[in-house]
Amino acid sequence: MIQLAAKTLREGFRPAAGRIAAIFLAMLMVAACADGPRENLPAVASSPAATSSESTVPLPPDADIDYRLGSGDKLRVIVFGEPNLSGEFDVSGSGKVALPLVGQVEAQGLTVSQFEAAMIAKLMDGYLNNPRVSVEVMNYRPFYIYGEVGNPGQYPYTNGMTVLNAIAVAGGYTYRANTNQIYITRGEGAEQAYPASQAVKVLPGDVVRVPERFF
């Protein structure tokens, strides 16, 4: 009777032992896969939260705008072969340049190449047959920066300046600054948001505001 009971007990445990062995084998396979090579595993895309700190301000069309002349600029004008017509001239408060022989030439709002073309048109109108003109900006109007920067104020403009250059010139960001976007007031226009990017140019006369972050 005792032998029969022991046999029955052993046979009753066999299915359970089989299940335990199967579970143990599955655990070993999972561990092997975790420690094995991962070259063929698909890349995991970064979650939106990982990029939440990046700026979402779109890049406006005028972010890479060409410089346009304005009141206060000082120009060097060279008319090749005509030293009497060449020299250094200021853009007046009315936005014009007073030149020898041809008189007042409109400069306000023109790029350097457009102003060269305007000069050539003036000179061809009864003065020179085939004038060649070169214009260089010697002194630019300053730009202004305020808000969350170390040293807000007025600064000299340098050719090719970007918003990150301007912020660096003004002492860098404060700890409260929003480093993702800035605001620029250009000319008589309204203040506009721009990403704080090296792709965004600052122009002479611009007023740059670095806002405070809200978190």
Steps between C-alpha positions, in 0.01 A plus 500: 500500500784739589680421172181569302449834675860605430464406133177699472662801667799490265275480192292793629808722523627429147267749317585773749872432463462517123329838523773633729769380257322666208476832688868481596599429138297799377673726754840385377404577137384852592824568687705377203317729261551799730875440522552405135587722198260782424606601153170391347275662754293791363601850608280655763373844403551774753188601683351847463599571859866455409484794260260717693779744591575577134362818351173470312516855361499480118773672301343812341581583135702808600730308738777504238413838348765706321611819670323816385641848529357754739555834665832514686694263273832620364590388147816487293408558136750434222426597141781338306705747301320794661676600825301824518179300529638256759520545874333434835138601547235478772142388458303802620200507730279502192665179376690658210867537405624830358750418225712729282361578156185288531360645823268307731470124454243302697661238728244427771379142485734398215756223513857596413468347152171684441662828600789433260244445222323827593830686480584350163158604366557856624849522348382363165232767486717754316824472696698181422467245221597182678546569873630234736409551863598327824334575834619384842340561839765643733300563816170331577225620727514336846256236616323483838445204728316472831320251718664193651861569399795587719560853367205646307560811296619641166780324314691552175382283216740273313433359157335157504386521863247243622281495810739265679790737427292790632416314821866413552602865450245601764647268762305183427175373647390550858382193691139611445529529122292308249777356286265372230369824353558873474302799373616757246352839415626602158453853372143622541362146509348312790694275734529148357607168653801314361676182606824561691705357216820575315285510185328823612680821405505824694501819293619850592231687689328180618365485855547152643311381810593180684190387695477333837410133524188399690622179668 
